[in-house]
Amino acid sequence: MPTEVIMPKVDMDMEAGTIAAWHIQEGDPVQKGDALFDIETDKAAMEVESPASGTLRQVRAQAGETVKIGDRIAWILADGESLEVLQREPAPRPEENTAASGPPREALPVSTPVTDAAAITTERKRATPLARRMAKAAGIDISAVAGSGPRGRVTRKDVEAAKSVASTASAPVRADAATNASKDRLDSLGIDYEVVPVDRMRATVAERLSASKATVPHFYLEADCRLDKLLAFRAEINKSLEGSGSVRISINDLLVKASAMALMAVPEANASWAGDEILRYRDANISVAVSVEGGLMTPVVRQAQSKSLLAISNEIAGLAERARAGKLASNAYQGGSFAISNLGMYGVKAFSAIINPPESMILAVGMATRQFVENDDGAPVAATVLSVRLSCDHRVVDGVSGARWLGEWQRLVENPFLLALGTS
């Protein structure tokens, strides 16, 4: 039988994928495992491999088209197979029961690993009967709701959370006509411009951060840290690594370690809002913002509190490289409990970052500058000072907890030998 080519699910939140490019054209031969086409998801472009050997036929979606998960894109015909078989036996839709007609069709292999095997499937969305009734009454597509139950099952709380986001997000959507630029208006004024299509990554970032600003009560705490000891500490570490072939420790690596240790010292700040309860994490899973083409990704360094500075440095370098190459698995950028965004290398002195739920804090790191500060005797001395601003979700982290965390972080940064000891 011919092999069906379907749109695979490579991301837990993915409902559809956009075909970025075909590597094989219709009528051309292809071998199993060859790169067949690229798909663009909310986070990155991923390469999809051919599920069989043969000839590519009946391509139904071209580059730039968006296809729902499980929908057929094309067929692969082995030698001796013809299209007549397809006309006699139309393919079942994803929601139909295919048990009686043979084994389920094989999901397309993807070069990037996914969270678990159940993520690549065409099964009906798992949900409790109550959740289905609530979603139907509220006009919510149950397949678009992220489930928090076993194996991603949608529960009552998930639907209630979706209703809350939908209601708060509706006002900005209705205001689009007033706030968005109008091409007709620009044309009438004779203003020159170009149209840049919004890709899925940019659209997702816009949607999630707009919802965060609308629903998460942000408050901000600022601090200046003296960085001279940290810079000297880093120089000594990198000097000892010369000739070893290891990556050099960056300032950001040290700040990530300090963030992880501060979360362990102030555990009430290492938490997420979950509606009628707060989830407190046992580990410091630090999301690190990485700039990629078309947007921003936040791969996660898990259990950073228990990793050495060198391990953190190597892991961040590897995650950033895979993110920029579009080869980051979905589980690599999910599950963070805290985030750090560093724009100091771009000359930014200070900025306020938007929290990316379910995380409850994000640290915005600016540029280190030379300033005059007072020494212990009150005399002015030159020092390297780093400006940071902490954004907190007031539902989870109150002012005192946020201040305690920032104070602990500052103490670690200004006493960097504690980072090497791995204890505060």
Long-range contacts (C-beta under 8 A, 24 or more apart in sequence): 1-81, 1-85, 2-54, 2-57, 2-75, 2-76, 2-77, 2-78, 2-81, 2-85, 2-86, 3-51, 3-52, 3-54, 3-75, 3-76, 3-78, 3-106, 4-72, 4-75, 4-91, 4-105, 5-36, 5-50, 5-51, 5-56, 5-72, 5-73, 5-74, 5-75, 5-76, 5-108, 6-70, 6-71, 6-72, 6-73, 6-105, 6-107, 6-108, 6-122, 7-39, 7-67, 7-68, 7-69, 7-70, 7-71, 7-73, 7-108, 8-39, 8-48, 8-69, 8-107, 8-108, 8-110, 8-120, 9-69, 9-70, 9-107, 9-114, 9-119, 9-120, 9-121, 10-39, 10-41, 10-46, 10-110, 10-112, 10-114, 10-119, 10-120, 10-330, 11-41, 11-42, 11-43, 11-114, 11-119, 11-330, 12-115, 12-119, 12-146, 12-152, 12-330, 12-334, 13-42, 13-146, 14-41, 14-42, 14-69, 15-68, 15-69, 15-143, 15-144, 16-66, 16-67, 16-68, 16-69, 17-41, 17-66, 17-67, 17-69, 18-64, 18-65, 18-66, 18-67, 18-199, 18-200, 19-61, 19-62, 19-63, 19-64, 19-65, 19-66, 19-67, 19-73, 20-45, 20-63, 21-63, 22-59, 22-62, 22-63, 24-50, 24-56, 25-56, 26-56, 26-57, 26-58, 26-59, 26-74, 27-55, 27-56, 27-57, 28-55, 28-56, 29-54, 29-55, 29-56, 30-54, 30-55, 30-56, 30-76, 33-109, 35-111, 36-108, 37-73, 40-199, 40-200, 40-201, 41-200, 41-201, 42-200, 42-201, 42-203, 42-204, 43-201, 43-204, 43-297, 43-328, 43-330, 43-333, 44-201, 44-292, 44-297, 44-323, 44-326, 44-327, 44-328, 45-326, 46-110, 46-111, 46-112, 46-326, 46-327, 47-110, 47-111, 47-112, 47-326, 48-108, 48-109, 48-110, 48-111, 49-108, 49-109, 49-110, 49-111, 50-76, 51-76, 51-106, 51-107, 51-108, 51-109, 52-76, 52-78, 53-78, 54-78, 54-79, 54-81, 57-83, 58-83, 58-86, 69-94, 69-122, 70-94, 70-122, 94-122, 95-122, 95-124, 111-327, 112-327, 112-328, 112-329, 113-329, 114-329, 114-330, 114-331, 115-329, 115-330, 115-331, 115-334, 118-151, 118-152, 119-330, 125-154, 126-151, 126-152, 126-153, 126-154, 127-153, 127-154, 127-155, 128-153, 128-154, 128-155, 128-156, 130-156, 131-155, 131-156, 131-158, 131-159, 134-159, 134-160, 134-163, 135-159, 135-162, 138-162, 138-163, 138-166, 140-166, 148-274, 157-274, 157-275, 157-276, 160-275, 161-275, 164-215, 165-211, 165-215, 168-211, 168-214, 168-215, 169-207, 169-210, 169-211, 169-214, 171-214, 172-210, 172-214, 199-294, 199-295, 201-294, 201-295, 202-294, 202-295, 205-295, 205-296, 208-356, 208-357, 209-354, 209-356, 211-357, 212-354, 212-355, 212-356, 212-357, 213-354, 216-273, 216-355, 216-357, 216-393, 216-395, 217-393, 217-394, 217-395, 218-352, 218-354, 218-355, 218-391, 218-392, 218-393, 218-394, 219-391, 219-392, 219-394, 219-399, 219-402, 220-352, 220-389, 220-390, 220-391, 220-392, 221-389, 221-390, 221-392, 221-399, 221-402, 221-403, 221-406, 222-350, 222-387, 222-388, 222-389, 222-390, 223-387, 223-388, 223-390, 223-406, 223-407, 223-410, 224-385, 224-386, 224-387, 224-388, 225-385, 225-386, 225-388, 225-410, 225-413, 225-414, 226-373, 226-383, 226-384, 226-385, 226-386, 226-414, 227-251, 227-368, 227-383, 227-384, 227-385, 227-386, 227-413, 227-414, 228-383, 228-384, 229-414, 229-415, 229-416, 230-254, 230-413, 230-414, 230-416, 231-384, 233-416, 233-417, 233-419, 233-420, 234-416, 237-309, 241-310, 246-310, 246-313, 246-314, 247-313, 247-314, 247-317, 248-313, 249-309, 249-310, 249-313, 250-313, 250-316, 251-342, 251-344, 251-368, 252-288, 252-316, 252-340, 252-342, 252-365, 253-309, 253-312, 253-313, 253-316, 254-309, 254-413, 254-416, 254-419, 255-340, 255-342, 255-363, 255-365, 255-413, 256-286, 256-288, 256-301, 256-304, 256-312, 256-316, 256-340, 257-304, 257-307, 257-309, 257-312, 257-419, 258-409, 258-412, 258-413, 258-419, 259-284, 259-286, 259-304, 259-338, 259-340, 259-363, 259-409, 260-284, 260-286, 260-301, 260-304, 260-305, 261-305, 261-408, 261-412, 261-418, 261-419, 261-422, 261-423, 261-424, 262-405, 262-408, 262-409, 262-412, 262-424, 263-305, 263-337, 263-338, 263-405, 264-305, 264-424, 265-405, 265-408, 265-424, 266-401, 266-404, 266-405, 266-408, 268-397, 268-401, 269-360, 269-361, 269-392, 269-397, 269-401, 269-402, 269-404, 269-405, 270-337, 270-338, 271-337, 271-360, 271-396, 271-397, 272-337, 272-357, 272-358, 272-359, 272-360, 272-396, 273-357, 273-358, 273-360, 273-393, 273-395, 273-396, 274-358, 278-396, 279-358, 281-337, 283-337, 284-337, 284-338, 285-335, 285-336, 285-337, 285-338, 286-336, 286-337, 286-338, 286-339, 286-340, 287-333, 287-336, 287-338, 287-339, 287-340, 287-356, 287-359, 288-316, 288-319, 288-320, 288-339, 288-340, 289-339, 289-340, 289-341, 289-342, 290-319, 290-320, 290-323, 290-324, 292-323, 292-324, 292-326, 293-324, 297-323, 297-328, 297-333, 298-333, 298-336, 298-339, 298-356, 299-323, 299-328, 299-332, 299-333, 300-332, 300-333, 300-334, 300-335, 300-336, 302-335, 305-422, 306-422, 308-422, 309-419, 309-420, 338-362, 338-363, 339-363, 340-365, 341-365, 343-367, 344-368, 344-386, 349-387, 350-387, 350-388, 350-389, 351-389, 352-389, 352-391, 353-389, 353-391, 354-391, 355-391, 355-392, 355-393, 357-393, 359-393, 360-392, 360-393, 360-395, 360-396, 360-397, 361-390, 361-391, 361-392, 361-393, 361-397, 361-402, 361-405, 362-390, 362-391, 363-388, 363-389, 363-390, 363-391, 363-409, 364-388, 364-389, 364-390, 364-391, 386-413
